[in-house]
Amino acid sequence: MLPQTFPEVMATIHYEGLDGWRKSAAFWGLLGAVLVIAKSPPLPWVALVILGGAATGGASALWLSRMKPRLISVTEWAGLLVFAGLIYLLTTSHPELKVPALGFFALGCLFQSANRLVFGIAGTRAMKRINAKHSSWLAKLDPPVRKTGPPASRTGHPSNREAFLSALPDPMQREFRDAVVEIIHASPFRSLETLPAIASSLGGSPLIPPGAAWPERNGRPMQFLAQLNLSEIPVPPGTLPPTGLLAIFYDAHEQPWGDDSADLGSTVILHTPDPGMTVPAKHPGEVGPSPLRQPLAFRRDTALVLSDAQESGFYGLLRQFSGEEKAHLSALHDAMLSSEPQGLRVMSPPLRIQGDMDDELSVAASVYGLPEDTSWTLLIQLGSDSDLGWCWGDAGDLYLWCPSADLASGRFDRVWTVLQCH
């Protein structure tokens, strides 16, 4: 079993790496050098020494990379046995080398045992102390392995929010408390288990309706972004169909901003009411294994969602203060912002990077021939992700909006995507 703490893992890696490479360089290299200098044995014997040392060092490095320290030890001692055979053959054909060869082999065995003892006890303890003392910068060189499985629920942000709200004047405090709403947060995570084909996820290859073609725009295949299993999203009844699978595609080449009628068709959603009827598809021209796929975990949460006018009102209030009062309120505001739920949101008010999106949604309503006062719901917010190779504008987000009535009835063809970035 691997050690559970970061310093322990670092100590294991440092000890095995130093131990294996030191013996490989010192023992096998010196053995070859002594045999050459002592009596100048024939070239084949020198080649055998070098190849044997390289094979042993390479095997040790392989086991090290796979974190199998026991196999490193087996390889090292097996190497000694092999060299014992080589020395036996060498001294048989060259009797004059018997004493120096056997003597150096004995020294090699002594070095092996002493090296193991020193680095096994004193070295490991020293590495633990070093790792504990310098864990901050060592973590940057060798960061801890990311946890697998759905992320745990966030804690702490309601208290930071309450501290911020309590510091506001009464009228603004009441207004801001009304802006605390429920949201659905979607968290990508890593899993060591096989992911069901119909599970909600980002990236990978999609499942699409039978007979459906891969969506294109302006003659180019669109990029598959996400798959949503509607039965996994914890929304109130009547908000979404209870079952169904959505495959979401976007024009990642052009990356339209969603502020112009020409942006129509930048996003396509293929809906299959029965997930069991879907068929797998691959990006045109794609060969080999599918791209990285990140499973999604959904959870309900709360967030403070302020309008542009409310945010402007707060910053106007902040400008009225000075000195310690201003610094205190600003610190409470920063702590609240940093602890609010970040990242992907589904069927919820957006986490905006810029201003509100009323103008873009007015363009969408005009394009689709809908009333100006049409109610829109954010289906999903997708951020830039280096693991998936996503970068929207300048590390921005995509906001996929649909008419609220369409979502309730299971219609997904009038989607409108807005891009905001920093």
Solvent accessible surface area in square Angstrom, and as a share of the most:
residue,aa,sasa,rsa
1,M,223,0.99
2,L,97,0.48
3,P,43,0.27
4,Q,145,0.65
5,T,75,0.43
6,F,41,0.17
7,P,39,0.25
8,E,59,0.26
9,V,46,0.26
10,M,6,0.03
11,A,1,0.01
12,T,31,0.18
13,I,58,0.30
14,H,59,0.27
15,Y,27,0.10
16,E,14,0.06
17,G,13,0.12
18,L,78,0.39
19,D,0,0.00
20,G,8,0.08
21,W,138,0.48
22,R,114,0.42
23,K,9,0.04
24,S,20,0.13
25,A,78,0.60
26,A,32,0.25
27,F,13,0.05
28,W,16,0.05
29,G,43,0.42
30,L,101,0.50
31,L,0,0.00
32,G,8,0.08
33,A,43,0.34
34,V,49,0.28
35,L,7,0.03
36,V,61,0.35
37,I,143,0.73
38,A,43,0.33
39,K,108,0.46
40,S,86,0.55
41,P,13,0.08
42,P,55,0.35
43,L,138,0.69
44,P,88,0.55
45,W,42,0.15
46,V,28,0.16
47,A,41,0.32
48,L,77,0.38
49,V,8,0.05
50,I,112,0.57
51,L,118,0.59
52,G,18,0.17
53,G,6,0.06
54,A,67,0.52
55,A,67,0.52
56,T,14,0.08
57,G,4,0.04
58,G,42,0.40
59,A,29,0.22
60,S,8,0.05
61,A,31,0.24
62,L,74,0.37
63,W,58,0.20
64,L,36,0.18
65,S,86,0.55
66,R,145,0.53
67,M,52,0.23
68,K,93,0.39
69,P,51,0.32
70,R,207,0.76
71,L,69,0.34
72,I,2,0.01
73,S,30,0.19
74,V,93,0.53
75,T,22,0.13
76,E,8,0.04
77,W,103,0.36
78,A,45,0.35
79,G,8,0.07
80,L,6,0.03
81,L,132,0.65
82,V,90,0.52
83,F,3,0.01
84,A,34,0.27
85,G,35,0.33
86,L,28,0.14
87,I,4,0.02
88,Y,149,0.57
89,L,99,0.49
90,L,2,0.01
91,T,16,0.09
92,T,91,0.53
93,S,66,0.43
94,H,43,0.19
95,P,94,0.59
96,E,96,0.43
97,L,1,0.01
98,K,111,0.47
99,V,124,0.71
100,P,47,0.30
101,A,1,0.00
102,L,84,0.42
103,G,36,0.34
104,F,34,0.14
105,F,39,0.16
106,A,59,0.46
107,L,107,0.53
108,G,3,0.03
109,C,42,0.25
110,L,119,0.59
111,F,63,0.26
112,Q,10,0.04
113,S,58,0.38
114,A,45,0.35
115,N,8,0.04
116,R,64,0.23
117,L,111,0.55
118,V,81,0.46
119,F,33,0.14
120,G,32,0.31
121,I,88,0.45
122,A,59,0.46
123,G,16,0.16
124,T,31,0.18
125,R,152,0.56
126,A,35,0.27
127,M,43,0.19
128,K,79,0.33
129,R,161,0.59
130,I,79,0.40
131,N,0,0.00
132,A,65,0.51
133,K,163,0.69
134,H,60,0.27
135,S,42,0.27
136,S,85,0.55
137,W,119,0.42
138,L,8,0.04
139,A,31,0.24
140,K,168,0.71
141,L,129,0.64
142,D,47,0.24
143,P,87,0.54
144,P,86,0.54
145,V,141,0.81
146,R,137,0.50
147,K,188,0.80
148,T,64,0.37
149,G,26,0.25
150,P,92,0.58
151,P,61,0.38
152,A,90,0.70
153,S,82,0.53
154,R,90,0.33
155,T,127,0.74
156,G,38,0.36
157,H,6,0.03
158,P,68,0.43
159,S,71,0.46
160,N,51,0.26
161,R,16,0.06
162,E,79,0.35
163,A,45,0.35
164,F,0,0.00
165,L,3,0.02
166,S,62,0.40
167,A,46,0.35
168,L,7,0.04
169,P,58,0.36
170,D,93,0.48
171,P,90,0.57
172,M,33,0.15
173,Q,32,0.14
174,R,152,0.55
175,E,85,0.38
176,F,2,0.01
177,R,88,0.32
178,D,119,0.62
179,A,12,0.09
180,V,45,0.26
181,V,51,0.29
182,E,109,0.49
183,I,2,0.01
184,I,6,0.03
185,H,14,0.06
186,A,1,0.00
187,S,10,0.06
188,P,51,0.32
189,F,35,0.14
190,R,122,0.44
191,S,45,0.29
192,L,159,0.79
193,E,142,0.64
194,T,131,0.76
195,L,47,0.24
196,P,82,0.52
197,A,62,0.48
198,I,69,0.35
199,A,11,0.09
200,S,1,0.01
201,S,1,0.01
202,L,3,0.01
203,G,8,0.08
204,G,10,0.09
205,S,32,0.21
206,P,2,0.01
207,L,24,0.12
208,I,8,0.04
209,P,27,0.17
210,P,77,0.48
211,G,86,0.83
212,A,33,0.26
213,A,81,0.63
214,W,33,0.11
215,P,14,0.09
216,E,106,0.48
217,R,36,0.13
218,N,109,0.56
219,G,67,0.65
220,R,104,0.38
221,P,50,0.32
222,M,4,0.02
223,Q,59,0.26
224,F,13,0.05
225,L,0,0.00
226,A,0,0.00
227,Q,4,0.02
228,L,0,0.00
229,N,8,0.04
230,L,4,0.02
231,S,71,0.46
232,E,71,0.32
233,I,8,0.04
234,P,49,0.31
235,V,33,0.19
236,P,74,0.46
237,P,140,0.88
238,G,59,0.56
239,T,44,0.25
240,L,10,0.05
241,P,25,0.16
242,P,113,0.71
243,T,74,0.43
244,G,0,0.00
245,L,2,0.01
246,L,0,0.00
247,A,1,0.00
248,I,0,0.00
249,F,0,0.00
250,Y,1,0.00
251,D,7,0.03
252,A,24,0.18
253,H,117,0.52
254,E,89,0.40
255,Q,41,0.18
256,P,13,0.08
257,W,113,0.40
258,G,0,0.00
259,D,87,0.45
260,D,71,0.37
261,S,67,0.43
262,A,77,0.60
263,D,19,0.10
264,L,86,0.43
265,G,33,0.31
266,S,5,0.03
267,T,10,0.06
268,V,44,0.25
269,I,15,0.08
270,L,32,0.16
271,H,47,0.21
272,T,6,0.03
273,P,89,0.56
274,D,74,0.38
275,P,20,0.13
276,G,67,0.64
277,M,116,0.52
278,T,19,0.11
279,V,59,0.34
280,P,111,0.70
281,A,18,0.14
282,K,92,0.39
283,H,66,0.30
284,P,63,0.40
285,G,79,0.76
286,E,46,0.21
287,V,131,0.75
288,G,45,0.44
289,P,126,0.79
290,S,57,0.36
291,P,75,0.47
292,L,96,0.48
293,R,67,0.24
294,Q,24,0.10
295,P,11,0.07
296,L,13,0.06
297,A,24,0.18
298,F,33,0.14
299,R,44,0.16
300,R,106,0.39
301,D,23,0.12
302,T,47,0.27
303,A,0,0.00
304,L,21,0.10
305,V,35,0.20
306,L,19,0.10
307,S,55,0.35
308,D,50,0.26
309,A,81,0.63
310,Q,33,0.15
311,E,67,0.30
312,S,74,0.48
313,G,34,0.32
314,F,3,0.01
315,Y,97,0.37
316,G,20,0.19
317,L,21,0.11
318,L,20,0.10
319,R,172,0.63
320,Q,147,0.65
321,F,62,0.26
322,S,85,0.55
323,G,59,0.57
324,E,155,0.70
325,E,113,0.51
326,K,79,0.34
327,A,63,0.48
328,H,111,0.49
329,L,9,0.04
330,S,35,0.22
331,A,59,0.46
332,L,34,0.17
333,H,15,0.07
334,D,80,0.41
335,A,41,0.32
336,M,3,0.01
337,L,86,0.43
338,S,85,0.55
339,S,17,0.11
340,E,9,0.04
341,P,0,0.00
342,Q,81,0.36
343,G,37,0.35
344,L,20,0.10
345,R,4,0.02
346,V,0,0.00
347,M,22,0.10
348,S,7,0.05
349,P,44,0.28
350,P,18,0.12
351,L,54,0.27
352,R,51,0.19
353,I,49,0.25
354,Q,95,0.42
355,G,30,0.28
356,D,68,0.35
357,M,7,0.03
358,D,91,0.47
359,D,111,0.58
360,E,33,0.15
361,L,20,0.10
362,S,43,0.28
363,V,40,0.23
364,A,0,0.00
365,A,1,0.01
366,S,86,0.55
367,V,42,0.24
368,Y,48,0.18
369,G,68,0.65
370,L,33,0.17
371,P,87,0.55
372,E,129,0.58
373,D,126,0.65
374,T,31,0.18
375,S,74,0.48
376,W,33,0.12
377,T,32,0.18
378,L,2,0.01
379,L,0,0.00
380,I,0,0.00
381,Q,1,0.00
382,L,0,0.00
383,G,17,0.16
384,S,41,0.26
385,D,32,0.17
386,S,110,0.71
387,D,62,0.32
388,L,27,0.14
389,G,64,0.62
390,W,10,0.03
391,C,73,0.44
392,W,3,0.01
393,G,36,0.35
394,D,89,0.46
395,A,54,0.42
396,G,0,0.00
397,D,22,0.11
398,L,0,0.00
399,Y,0,0.00
400,L,0,0.00
401,W,24,0.08
402,C,1,0.00
403,P,4,0.03
404,S,34,0.22
405,A,79,0.61
406,D,8,0.04
407,L,1,0.01
408,A,49,0.38
409,S,88,0.57
410,G,17,0.16
411,R,103,0.37
412,F,8,0.03
413,D,88,0.45
414,R,46,0.17
415,V,8,0.05
416,W,6,0.02
417,T,3,0.02
418,V,1,0.01
419,L,5,0.02
420,Q,7,0.03
421,C,14,0.09
422,H,151,0.67
